[in-house]
Amino acid sequence: MGAGFCQAWQGPAAASLLCALLGACGTSADHPPGVPSSISFHVQPVYPQSYDIMASARRNVSAQALEAAWRHKAAQLAAGRKFQVSGVATHATEDIGSIHTGYMRVPIFTQSRSVRGTLSILE
């Protein structure tokens, strides 16, 4: 592959294509002020005035801290408008995955926690 190929994949068009292929740019969301970067958010519009919000982190983040971060995100999305919260639930998960090191598979044990709920804007 020549230099022309590399030059074609530089710039905003390449970044946009990469985001579209990975599907990550449309689902992640900005952090509210004061929320640690170790907590990630996924926001999905459900109706014109409703959003499904999920906050997730490793298990070392307490359930109370994760729920508080979820509520900060809900307030950020509402942007000062009145809103109602429904279906807020906390989930703890454990998963055993593996990575291939070239010679063998190495098991990886992960623990995570998430808070999910729906925000409905009333105004």
C-alpha positions in Angstrom: 0.0 0.0 0.0 1.5 3.3 -1.1 1.6 6.7 0.5 -1.6 7.7 -1.4 -3.5 5.1 0.5 -2.3 6.4 3.8 -3.0 10.0 2.9 -6.6 9.0 1.8 -7.2 7.7 5.4 -6.2 10.8 7.2 -8.4 13.6 8.4 -12.0 14.0 9.6 -13.5 11.7 6.9 -11.4 8.8 8.3 -12.4 9.5 11.8 -16.1 9.7 10.9 -15.8 6.4 9.0 -14.0 4.7 11.9 -16.7 5.9 14.3 -19.5 4.7 12.0 -17.8 1.3 11.7 -17.2 0.8 15.4 -20.5 2.2 16.4 -19.0 3.8 19.5 -19.4 7.5 18.7 -23.2 7.5 18.6 -23.6 5.6 21.9 -21.2 7.2 24.3 -22.1 10.4 26.0 -20.3 13.3 27.7 -19.6 13.1 31.3 -21.5 15.4 33.7 -19.3 17.6 35.8 -18.0 15.8 38.9 -18.5 12.3 37.6 -15.3 10.1 37.5 -14.1 9.1 34.0 -14.1 5.5 35.2 -17.9 5.6 34.8 -19.2 5.2 31.2 -22.6 6.2 29.9 -24.8 4.9 27.1 -27.7 7.0 26.1 -30.4 5.8 23.7 -33.3 8.0 22.6 -36.6 6.0 23.1 -39.3 8.6 22.3 -39.1 12.2 21.3 -38.8 13.2 25.0 -37.5 10.0 26.6 -34.0 8.4 27.0 -32.8 5.1 28.1 -29.6 5.8 30.2 -27.1 3.2 31.3 -24.1 4.0 33.5 -21.5 1.3 34.0 -18.2 0.8 35.8 -16.1 -1.9 37.3 -17.3 -3.4 40.6 -14.8 -1.3 42.6 -17.3 1.6 42.1 -20.1 1.4 44.7 -23.7 1.0 43.6 -24.5 4.2 45.4 -21.8 6.2 43.5 -23.0 4.7 40.2 -26.6 5.6 40.9 -25.6 9.1 41.8 -23.6 9.4 38.5 -26.7 8.1 36.7 -28.9 10.8 38.3 -26.3 13.5 37.4 -26.5 12.3 33.8 -30.3 12.4 33.8 -30.2 16.0 35.2 -27.6 16.9 32.5 -29.9 15.5 29.7 -32.9 17.3 31.1 -31.0 20.6 31.0 -33.1 22.3 33.6 -36.5 21.0 32.4 -38.8 18.9 34.7 -38.4 15.2 34.3 -39.5 11.9 35.6 -37.4 8.8 36.2 -38.7 5.3 35.9 -37.4 1.7 35.9 -34.0 2.4 37.6 -32.3 -0.9 38.4 -28.8 -1.8 39.4 -27.1 -4.9 38.0 -23.8 -6.6 39.0 -22.2 -9.0 36.5 -19.3 -11.3 36.4 -17.8 -12.7 33.2 -14.9 -14.9 32.3 -13.4 -14.1 29.0 -10.0 -14.9 27.5 -7.4 -13.3 25.4 -5.1 -15.2 23.0 -1.4 -14.4 23.7 -0.1 -16.1 20.6 0.8 -19.3 22.4 -2.2 -19.9 24.6 -5.5 -18.5 25.8 -5.3 -16.6 29.1 -8.6 -16.4 31.2 -9.7 -12.9 32.2 -12.2 -12.5 35.0 -14.1 -9.3 34.9 -16.7 -7.8 37.3 -18.8 -4.9 36.4 -21.9 -3.0 37.7 -24.5 -1.0 35.9 -27.4 1.2 36.5 -30.1 1.5 33.9 -33.3 3.5 33.8 -35.5 5.7 31.6 -35.7 9.5 31.8 -38.9 11.2 30.5 -38.9 15.0 30.1 -42.2 16.4 31.1 -42.1 19.9 29.5 
